[in-house]
Amino acid sequence: MNEQEKKDYVGYEYKEVTVRLEEASFYQDCYENFGWKPDGNFTMARGSHWTTLRLKRDRKIINKMELTRLQRHFEACANEIKALEKAKTSGASAVALSVAVIGTAFMAGATFAAVHEPPIIWLCILLAIPGFLGWILPYFLYHWTLRRRIQKIQPMIEAKQDEIDGICEKGHALL
């Protein structure tokens, strides 16, 4: 065996990261800035929206402590982005569901007024109007609240993405 065929031994450390399928490229690109390379094998359940990235890096990489610190900072920022993305829809859903439950309560009152002996028709009509509004308005409230939340949260998400870019630049400079 000549010297070109002989390879030096490299000890690796391994990491598995489970992410949504549409975020896999983003995570893989970011982790490469901290010295991680794709292991070559990944798993994805059939019909699943999740994948597991398998990564490896040299155990004796220089600046390992600083790279690990930057990696943790990146992971924290990525988790904050996930939380902000969830906050967009969760607030809108809470508003819509609250109005729908109140509408259902009015419809229950209208039903009890209708089945009362003798039926109280005027109360049934009086309670049915806000009941129907409570069933119709949640759709429009959801979309209106969602648009407002997106306008409020999107700048924060973009700021976190810019922060991630800075972190990745620092990590890449250390390699």
CYANA upper distance limits for C-alpha pairs under 8 A (distance plus 0.5 A):
  1 MET  CA      5 GLU  CA      6.77
  1 MET  CA      6 LYS  CA      7.32
  2 ASN  CA      6 LYS  CA      7.06
  3 GLU  CA      7 LYS  CA      8.49
 10 VAL  CA     58 ASP  CA      7.00
 10 VAL  CA     59 ARG  CA      8.27
 11 GLY  CA     58 ASP  CA      6.39
 11 GLY  CA     59 ARG  CA      6.14
 11 GLY  CA     60 LYS  CA      8.13
 12 TYR  CA     56 LYS  CA      6.51
 12 TYR  CA     57 ARG  CA      5.78
 12 TYR  CA     58 ASP  CA      5.10
 12 TYR  CA     59 ARG  CA      5.60
 13 GLU  CA     56 LYS  CA      6.06
 13 GLU  CA     57 ARG  CA      6.07
 13 GLU  CA     58 ASP  CA      6.90
 13 GLU  CA     59 ARG  CA      6.17
 14 TYR  CA     54 ARG  CA      7.75
 14 TYR  CA     55 LEU  CA      6.19
 14 TYR  CA     56 LYS  CA      4.94
 14 TYR  CA     57 ARG  CA      7.22
 15 LYS  CA     54 ARG  CA      6.43
 15 LYS  CA     55 LEU  CA      5.64
 15 LYS  CA     56 LYS  CA      6.73
 16 GLU  CA     52 THR  CA      6.89
 16 GLU  CA     53 LEU  CA      6.07
 16 GLU  CA     54 ARG  CA      5.14
 16 GLU  CA     55 LEU  CA      6.71
 17 VAL  CA     52 THR  CA      5.94
 17 VAL  CA     53 LEU  CA      5.60
 17 VAL  CA     54 ARG  CA      7.12
 18 THR  CA     50 TRP  CA      7.23
 18 THR  CA     51 THR  CA      6.08
 18 THR  CA     52 THR  CA      4.66
 18 THR  CA     53 LEU  CA      6.68
 19 VAL  CA     23 GLU  CA      6.92
 19 VAL  CA     24 ALA  CA      6.64
 19 VAL  CA     27 TYR  CA      8.46
 19 VAL  CA     50 TRP  CA      6.09
 19 VAL  CA     51 THR  CA      6.12
 19 VAL  CA     52 THR  CA      6.83
 19 VAL  CA     53 LEU  CA      8.11
 20 ARG  CA     24 ALA  CA      6.93
 20 ARG  CA     49 HIS  CA      6.21
 20 ARG  CA     50 TRP  CA      4.82
 20 ARG  CA     51 THR  CA      6.66
 21 LEU  CA     49 HIS  CA      5.82
 21 LEU  CA     50 TRP  CA      5.47
 21 LEU  CA     51 THR  CA      6.11
 22 GLU  CA     49 HIS  CA      8.44
 23 GLU  CA     27 TYR  CA      6.81
 24 ALA  CA     28 GLN  CA      6.56
 24 ALA  CA     51 THR  CA      7.77
 24 ALA  CA     53 LEU  CA      7.91
 25 SER  CA     29 ASP  CA      6.53
 26 PHE  CA     30 CYS  CA      6.68
 27 TYR  CA     31 TYR  CA      6.50
 28 GLN  CA     32 GLU  CA      6.79
 28 GLN  CA     38 PRO  CA      7.91
 28 GLN  CA     53 LEU  CA      8.00
 29 ASP  CA     33 ASN  CA      7.52
 30 CYS  CA     34 PHE  CA      7.85
 30 CYS  CA    168 CYS  CA      6.76
 31 TYR  CA     35 GLY  CA      7.35
 31 TYR  CA     36 TRP  CA      5.95
 31 TYR  CA     37 LYS  CA      8.04
 31 TYR  CA     71 GLN  CA      8.03
 32 GLU  CA     36 TRP  CA      5.19
 32 GLU  CA     37 LYS  CA      6.16
 33 ASN  CA    168 CYS  CA      6.05
 33 ASN  CA    169 GLU  CA      7.85
 33 ASN  CA    171 GLY  CA      5.80
 33 ASN  CA    172 HIS  CA      5.14
 33 ASN  CA    175 LEU  CA      8.18
 34 PHE  CA     67 LEU  CA      6.01
 34 PHE  CA     68 THR  CA      7.86
 34 PHE  CA     70 LEU  CA      8.17
 34 PHE  CA     71 GLN  CA      6.93
 34 PHE  CA    168 CYS  CA      7.89
 34 PHE  CA    171 GLY  CA      5.83
 34 PHE  CA    172 HIS  CA      7.11
 34 PHE  CA    175 LEU  CA      8.01
 35 GLY  CA     57 ARG  CA      6.30
 35 GLY  CA     58 ASP  CA      8.18
 35 GLY  CA     61 ILE  CA      8.17
 35 GLY  CA     67 LEU  CA      8.27
 35 GLY  CA    175 LEU  CA      7.30
 36 TRP  CA     55 LEU  CA      6.26
 36 TRP  CA     56 LYS  CA      5.78
 36 TRP  CA     57 ARG  CA      5.23
 37 LYS  CA     55 LEU  CA      5.89
 37 LYS  CA     56 LYS  CA      5.85
 37 LYS  CA     57 ARG  CA      6.58
 38 PRO  CA     53 LEU  CA      7.92
 38 PRO  CA     54 ARG  CA      6.64
 38 PRO  CA     55 LEU  CA      5.09
 38 PRO  CA     56 LYS  CA      6.88
 39 ASP  CA     54 ARG  CA      5.92
 39 ASP  CA     55 LEU  CA      5.38
 39 ASP  CA     56 LYS  CA      6.26
 40 GLY  CA     54 ARG  CA      7.85
 41 ASN  CA     53 LEU  CA      8.37
 41 ASN  CA     54 ARG  CA      7.03
 42 PHE  CA     51 THR  CA      7.76
 42 PHE  CA     52 THR  CA      6.30
 42 PHE  CA     53 LEU  CA      6.01
 42 PHE  CA     54 ARG  CA      6.42
 43 THR  CA     51 THR  CA      6.35
 43 THR  CA     52 THR  CA      5.93
 43 THR  CA     53 LEU  CA      7.89
 44 MET  CA     48 SER  CA      7.22
 44 MET  CA     50 TRP  CA      6.95
 44 MET  CA     51 THR  CA      5.15
 44 MET  CA     52 THR  CA      7.10
 45 ALA  CA     50 TRP  CA      7.94
 45 ALA  CA     51 THR  CA      7.86
 57 ARG  CA     61 ILE  CA      8.16
 60 LYS  CA     64 LYS  CA      8.21
 62 ILE  CA    174 LEU  CA      8.46
 62 ILE  CA    175 LEU  CA      7.78
 63 ASN  CA     67 LEU  CA      6.62
 63 ASN  CA    174 LEU  CA      7.15
 63 ASN  CA    175 LEU  CA      8.21
 64 LYS  CA     68 THR  CA      6.51
 65 MET  CA     69 ARG  CA      6.75
 66 GLU  CA     70 LEU  CA      6.68
 67 LEU  CA     71 GLN  CA      6.50
 67 LEU  CA    171 GLY  CA      6.40
 67 LEU  CA    174 LEU  CA      7.94
 68 THR  CA     72 ARG  CA      6.70
 69 ARG  CA     73 HIS  CA      6.81
 70 LEU  CA     74 PHE  CA      6.64
 70 LEU  CA    167 ILE  CA      6.76
 70 LEU  CA    168 CYS  CA      8.36
 70 LEU  CA    170 LYS  CA      8.41
 70 LEU  CA    171 GLY  CA      7.15
 71 GLN  CA     75 GLU  CA      6.67
 72 ARG  CA     76 ALA  CA      6.65
 73 HIS  CA     77 CYS  CA      6.76
 73 HIS  CA    167 ILE  CA      8.12
 74 PHE  CA     78 ALA  CA      6.62
 74 PHE  CA    164 ILE  CA      6.34
 74 PHE  CA    167 ILE  CA      7.08
 74 PHE  CA    168 CYS  CA      8.26
 75 GLU  CA     79 ASN  CA      6.64
 76 ALA  CA     80 GLU  CA      6.72
 77 CYS  CA     81 ILE  CA      6.77
 77 CYS  CA    160 LYS  CA      6.73
 77 CYS  CA    161 GLN  CA      8.42
 77 CYS  CA    163 GLU  CA      8.23
 77 CYS  CA    164 ILE  CA      7.24
 78 ALA  CA     82 LYS  CA      6.86
 78 ALA  CA    160 LYS  CA      8.38
 78 ALA  CA    164 ILE  CA      8.30
 79 ASN  CA     83 ALA  CA      6.74
 80 GLU  CA     84 LEU  CA      6.64
 80 GLU  CA    160 LYS  CA      8.35
 81 ILE  CA     85 GLU  CA      6.61
 81 ILE  CA    157 ILE  CA      6.32
 81 ILE  CA    160 LYS  CA      7.30
 81 ILE  CA    161 GLN  CA      8.46
 82 LYS  CA     86 LYS  CA      6.76
 83 ALA  CA     87 ALA  CA      6.62
 84 LEU  CA     88 LYS  CA      7.03
 84 LEU  CA    153 ILE  CA      7.28
 84 LEU  CA    157 ILE  CA      7.38
 85 GLU  CA     89 THR  CA      7.96
 85 GLU  CA    157 ILE  CA      8.46
 86 LYS  CA     90 SER  CA      6.53
 87 ALA  CA     91 GLY  CA      6.57
 88 LYS  CA     92 ALA  CA      7.46
 88 LYS  CA    146 LEU  CA      6.77
 88 LYS  CA    149 ARG  CA      5.96
 88 LYS  CA    150 ILE  CA      6.47
 88 LYS  CA    153 ILE  CA      7.57
 89 THR  CA     93 SER  CA      6.45
 89 THR  CA    146 LEU  CA      6.77
 90 SER  CA     94 ALA  CA      6.60
 91 GLY  CA     95 VAL  CA      6.90
 91 GLY  CA    145 THR  CA      8.14
 91 GLY  CA    146 LEU  CA      8.25
 91 GLY  CA    149 ARG  CA      8.30
 92 ALA  CA     96 ALA  CA      6.76
 92 ALA  CA    141 LEU  CA      8.03
 92 ALA  CA    142 TYR  CA      5.50
 92 ALA  CA    143 HIS  CA      7.91
 92 ALA  CA    145 THR  CA      5.66
 92 ALA  CA    146 LEU  CA      5.84
 92 ALA  CA    149 ARG  CA      8.23
 93 SER  CA     97 LEU  CA      6.46
 93 SER  CA    142 TYR  CA      6.71
 94 ALA  CA     98 SER  CA      6.54
 95 VAL  CA     99 VAL  CA      6.90
 95 VAL  CA    138 PRO  CA      8.12
 95 VAL  CA    141 LEU  CA      7.76
 95 VAL  CA    142 TYR  CA      7.45
 95 VAL  CA    145 THR  CA      8.36
 96 ALA  CA    100 ALA  CA      6.69
 96 ALA  CA    137 LEU  CA      8.30
 96 ALA  CA    138 PRO  CA      4.83
 96 ALA  CA    139 TYR  CA      7.40
 96 ALA  CA    141 LEU  CA      6.46
 96 ALA  CA    142 TYR  CA      5.86
 97 LEU  CA    101 VAL  CA      6.60
 97 LEU  CA    138 PRO  CA      7.40
 98 SER  CA    102 ILE  CA      6.80
 99 VAL  CA    103 GLY  CA      6.62
 99 VAL  CA    134 GLY  CA      6.06
 99 VAL  CA    135 TRP  CA      8.18
 99 VAL  CA    137 LEU  CA      8.07
 99 VAL  CA    138 PRO  CA      6.66
100 ALA  CA    104 THR  CA      6.62
100 ALA  CA    134 GLY  CA      5.59
100 ALA  CA    135 TRP  CA      5.85
100 ALA  CA    137 LEU  CA      8.39
100 ALA  CA    138 PRO  CA      6.59
101 VAL  CA    105 ALA  CA      6.75
101 VAL  CA    134 GLY  CA      8.07
102 ILE  CA    106 PHE  CA      6.92
102 ILE  CA    131 GLY  CA      8.03
102 ILE  CA    134 GLY  CA      6.93
103 GLY  CA    107 MET  CA      6.73
103 GLY  CA    130 PRO  CA      6.79
103 GLY  CA    131 GLY  CA      4.59
103 GLY  CA    132 PHE  CA      7.05
103 GLY  CA    133 LEU  CA      7.25
103 GLY  CA    134 GLY  CA      4.23
103 GLY  CA    135 TRP  CA      6.24
104 THR  CA    108 ALA  CA      6.62
104 THR  CA    131 GLY  CA      6.49
104 THR  CA    134 GLY  CA      7.50
104 THR  CA    135 TRP  CA      7.73
105 ALA  CA    109 GLY  CA      6.81
105 ALA  CA    131 GLY  CA      7.73
106 PHE  CA    110 ALA  CA      6.69
106 PHE  CA    127 LEU  CA      5.91
106 PHE  CA    128 ALA  CA      6.93
106 PHE  CA    130 PRO  CA      7.01
106 PHE  CA    131 GLY  CA      5.20
107 MET  CA    111 THR  CA      6.59
107 MET  CA    127 LEU  CA      6.99
107 MET  CA    128 ALA  CA      6.00
107 MET  CA    130 PRO  CA      8.49
107 MET  CA    131 GLY  CA      5.25
107 MET  CA    132 PHE  CA      7.86
108 ALA  CA    112 PHE  CA      6.71
109 GLY  CA    113 ALA  CA      6.65
109 GLY  CA    124 CYS  CA      7.87
109 GLY  CA    127 LEU  CA      6.92
110 ALA  CA    114 ALA  CA      6.68
110 ALA  CA    123 LEU  CA      7.30
110 ALA  CA    124 CYS  CA      4.70
110 ALA  CA    125 ILE  CA      7.43
110 ALA  CA    126 LEU  CA      8.15
110 ALA  CA    127 LEU  CA      5.51
110 ALA  CA    128 ALA  CA      5.91
111 THR  CA    115 VAL  CA      6.75
111 THR  CA    124 CYS  CA      7.26
112 PHE  CA    116 HIS  CA      6.43
112 PHE  CA    124 CYS  CA      8.39
113 ALA  CA    119 PRO  CA      6.55
113 ALA  CA    120 ILE  CA      5.80
113 ALA  CA    121 ILE  CA      7.47
113 ALA  CA    123 LEU  CA      6.73
113 ALA  CA    124 CYS  CA      5.67
114 ALA  CA    119 PRO  CA      5.42
114 ALA  CA    120 ILE  CA      6.45
114 ALA  CA    121 ILE  CA      6.71
114 ALA  CA    124 CYS  CA      6.18
115 VAL  CA    119 PRO  CA      6.28
116 HIS  CA    120 ILE  CA      7.22
120 ILE  CA    124 CYS  CA      6.74
121 ILE  CA    125 ILE  CA      6.72
122 TRP  CA    126 LEU  CA      6.59
123 LEU  CA    127 LEU  CA      6.52
124 CYS  CA    128 ALA  CA      6.41
125 ILE  CA    129 ILE  CA      6.85
126 LEU  CA    130 PRO  CA      8.15
127 LEU  CA    131 GLY  CA      6.76
128 ALA  CA    132 PHE  CA      6.51
129 ILE  CA    133 LEU  CA      6.81
130 PRO  CA    134 GLY  CA      6.40
131 GLY  CA    135 TRP  CA      6.94
132 PHE  CA    136 ILE  CA      6.67
133 LEU  CA    137 LEU  CA      6.17
134 GLY  CA    138 PRO  CA      7.26
136 ILE  CA    140 PHE  CA      8.21
137 LEU  CA    141 LEU  CA      6.43
138 PRO  CA    142 TYR  CA      6.30
139 TYR  CA    143 HIS  CA      7.09
140 PHE  CA    144 TRP  CA      6.60
141 LEU  CA    145 THR  CA      6.35
142 TYR  CA    146 LEU  CA      6.39
143 HIS  CA    147 ARG  CA      6.66
144 TRP  CA    148 ARG  CA      6.92
145 THR  CA    149 ARG  CA      6.55
146 LEU  CA    150 ILE  CA      6.53
147 ARG  CA    151 GLN  CA      6.75
148 ARG  CA    152 LYS  CA      6.80
149 ARG  CA    153 ILE  CA      6.38
150 ILE  CA    154 GLN  CA      5.97
151 GLN  CA    155 PRO  CA      7.99
152 LYS  CA    156 MET  CA      8.27
153 ILE  CA    157 ILE  CA      6.89
154 GLN  CA    158 GLU  CA      6.70
155 PRO  CA    159 ALA  CA      6.63
156 MET  CA    160 LYS  CA      6.79
157 ILE  CA    161 GLN  CA      6.72
158 GLU  CA    162 ASP  CA      6.67
159 ALA  CA    163 GLU  CA      6.71
160 LYS  CA    164 ILE  CA      6.68
161 GLN  CA    165 ASP  CA      6.74
162 ASP  CA    166 GLY  CA      6.86
163 GLU  CA    167 ILE  CA      6.75
164 ILE  CA    168 CYS  CA      6.58
165 ASP  CA    169 GLU  CA      6.63
166 GLY  CA    170 LYS  CA      6.79
167 ILE  CA    171 GLY  CA      6.73
168 CYS  CA    172 HIS  CA      6.51
169 GLU  CA    173 ALA  CA      6.64
170 LYS  CA    174 LEU  CA      6.96
171 GLY  CA    175 LEU  CA      7.23
